[in-house]
């Protein structure tokens, strides 16, 4: 089979070397018309993963409060570990700020 009749998988530019209208629409769809947001500031990784959740009170698990609390704590710790790993990979983890 000859390759001359087949179209190439690479992107072809229009005759004038610019993007076609369809390519501009596709780019606008996937990238949006707004510029990228500012780089967020550095974050600090918490040591109290469940502090906010604990402030809401205990979970309504009649007879299973201590077991449920144990598993919830494990989930909170794991989520903090994954989030901090992602932040470290993106070089977004900041230095701890000490208030005197």
N, C-alpha and C positions, 0 to 999 in steps of 0.2 A: 504494500500500500504506500502511496506517495504522500509526503507531508505537505506538498504544495497546496492541495485542496482543503486542508484542515486549518482551522484557526489556531493561533498560538495561545498558550495559557497565560502569557505575560500580558500586562496592560498595554494597550496601544494608545498613543497620543493622537489627537486629531491632526489634520494636515498642517495646521499652523503651529503645531508644537505645544499648544495649550490644552487645558482640560475641556472636555465636551460638557454640554449642559447636564447630561445625565450623570457624569462623573461629579460635577459640582453639587448636584442634588443629593447624590449618594454620600458624598463627603459631609455635607451639611446635616444629613440625617444621622450619621454615626458620630460626628464630632460636635454637632451643635453649632449655633452661631455665636455663643458666648465664649469669651476667652477662659482659659483655665484659671481656677481660683488661686489666690496667694498661697504660698507654702505655709502650712499651719505651724504654730510655734511648737517648741519642744514640750514633751509631756513627762510627767513623773509617774512611775509605776507605784501603785498603792500596795500597802502591806495589809490593809484591812479590806479584803475583797467583798465581804458581806456586810459592811457597816450600814449601808443604806437599807439593805433588805432587812437586817435585824431591827432597824428603827421602826419598821412597820409592825413588829410583833411576831409572835410565833405563828407558824403555818397551821391552818385548821385541819389537822390530821389526827382525829381522835384516836388515842391509843398508840400512835406511831410517831409522836412528836420528836423523840430523841433520834430515832432511826432516820426520819425524814430530814432532820436538821443536819445530820452527818452527811447524807448524800447531797443536800443542797450546798453545804460548805465545800464539798469536793468539786461540784460543778462550778461554783464561783471561783475557786482557786485555779481550776483548769482554764477557765475563760480568761482570767488575768494573765496566766502564763502564756497562753496563745496570743493574746493581744500585745503583751510586752515583747514577745518574740517578733511579731510583725513590725512593731514600732522600732525595735532594734535593727531589724533588717533594712528598714527605710531610713535609718539614722535619725530617728525622731525622739529618742529618749534623751531627756535633759538631765542636768545635774540637779541633785536635791537642793532645795532652798531651805536653809536653816533660819528660823526666826528666833532672834534672841530677845 
